[in-house]
Amino acid sequence: MNQEIMMLKGQLADCKHRLKELDLEASGLIISIRATLNPYEDDITKLKIPEAKASMKRLYAIYNEMIILKNRITDMEEDLNG
C-alpha cells in the first residue's frame, strides 16, 4: 500500500479519536452548565454565573474545534475513497 495512504489513514484515525475525546468533554460541560444554571432558582444572583461562563467559553472552543475536525475528516475520507 502507498506510504501516503497509510499516513492519511493514521491521520484520519487520530482525528476521529480526538473528535470522540472532544465530544465526551463537551457532554460533561453541558451537564455541568445545566447543573450550574438551575432554571427553578428564583434569585438569579444565587446562580453560579461565572462558573457557567467559563464552562461555556470552553464549550464554544470545543464546538469550533469539532467543526474543523469534522470537515477535515470528511475531506480525508473523500480523498481515501476517491
N, C-alpha and C positions, 0 to 999 in steps of 0.2 A: 504494500500500500504506500502511496505517496507520503513523504515525510510532512508536507504541508497539510495534508488532510488529517494526519494523526495529530498535528499541533492544533488544528482547528477544532477537532473533536475534544481535545483536552481543554481548550479554552471554553468551549460550549458547556462541558461538564462543570467547569469552575463557575461559570456564570449562573447556571441552573442551581448549583449548590448555594451560591451567595444569595440568589433570589429567595430560596427557601429560608435561609437564615434571616433575611430582612423581613419576610412575611411573618415569621414567628415573633420577631421583636415587635413588629407593628401590632400584631394581635395583643401582645402583652400591654403595650402602650394604650391601646384602645380600652382595654379592660380597666387599666389604671385611671385613665381620664374619666371614664364613666363613673367610677367609684368616687373620684375626687369631686366631680360636679353633680352632686345629689340634686335631682330635679324637684325633690319634695322638701328641700330646705326653704323655709320662708324668708330667712335673713341671708341675703346674698353675701354680706360681709363675713359670714361664718364659713363660706366656701374657700377652699384652698386654691384660689385663682392662680397665684404664682407657680405652684406645682403643676397645675394643669397647663399653663402657658409653656413651661419648659418641656413638658411631655409632648405638647402639640408641635413645638418647634422641631423636636427630634422626629416626630411622626411625619412632618412635612418633608424633612430631609430624606427620610426613608422612602417616602412616596416618590420623590423626584428620582432617587437612585433606582428604584424599581422600574420606573418608566423607561429610563435609559437602558437598564439591563434587559427588559422585555424586548425593546427594539433591537438591541444587539443580538439577542438570542434568535429573534425572527430572521435577521439578516444572515446570521451564521447558518441557521437551518436551511435557508433558501440556497446559500452557497454550497452546502453539502449535498442537497437534493437536486441541485441543478435546475 
